[in-house]
Amino acid sequence: MNTAESTVQTNEESLGQRLKAAREKCSWSEEEVAKRLKLRICVIQALEKNDYDIGIPNTYVQGYLKNYARLVGLSEEDIRSVLDSLKTIPPMLKPMGSGDVSIKPRLTIHPLTYLVAFVLLTVLVLIWQTQTSKSTLPLVASQKHSPANIPQPDPAFLSKQEWPIHPLQN
C-alpha cells in the first residue's frame, strides 16, 4: 500500500470490512471464497484489507470486487464508489517478481503430445516403406495379362461395312 488512492474508505466501514463481514455471515472461510471465485487466497486477503495495489491491472481488481460482492450478497451500488475510484487510479508498474501475485508464463508440452507425434511418425514411416517396397518388386507377368490371352476381335464382325469409313480412306 504505497498510495493513499489504493486504500479507499466508504462511509463508516470500508468495502474490505464489509466484504469480510458478509463472508463471515455466510460462514465461509477465505479458502472457500477463493475456490468459488477461482482466485488465490492472497488476492482475497488483499481485497479484504482494501489493498488494491496487488500487481495486476485495475480492470481485473474491479472484476474481482464485483464478483466477490455478488457472491456474498452485496449490491453493486455498495461498491460503486470504490469501482469509480479504481478507474481514476493509474495502474502501478512494478518490476517482475515483486509483490504477492506474480504471473509466470509457462510453456509445457503435455506428454501425450509426444506419444501422438511418435505414433504418427511411425505410421508415416510404415506407409512409406510399404510404398517403396511395392515399387521395387520385380514385375511378374501373369497368365491373365500375357499377349496370348488378350481377347482378339472377331474378324466377321470387323468385315461388316456398317462401320463408318474413315474420310481419308476410299
Buried (B, 14 or more C-beta within 10 A) or exposed (E): EEEEBBBBEBEEEBBBBBBBBBBEEEEBEBEEBBEEBEBEBBBBBBBBBBBBBBBBEBEBBBEBBBBBBEBBEBEEEBBEBBBEBBEEBEBBEBEEEEBEBEEEEEEEEEEEEEEEEEEEEEEEEEEEEEEEEEEEEEEEEEEEEEEEEEEEEEEEEEEEEEEEEEEEEE
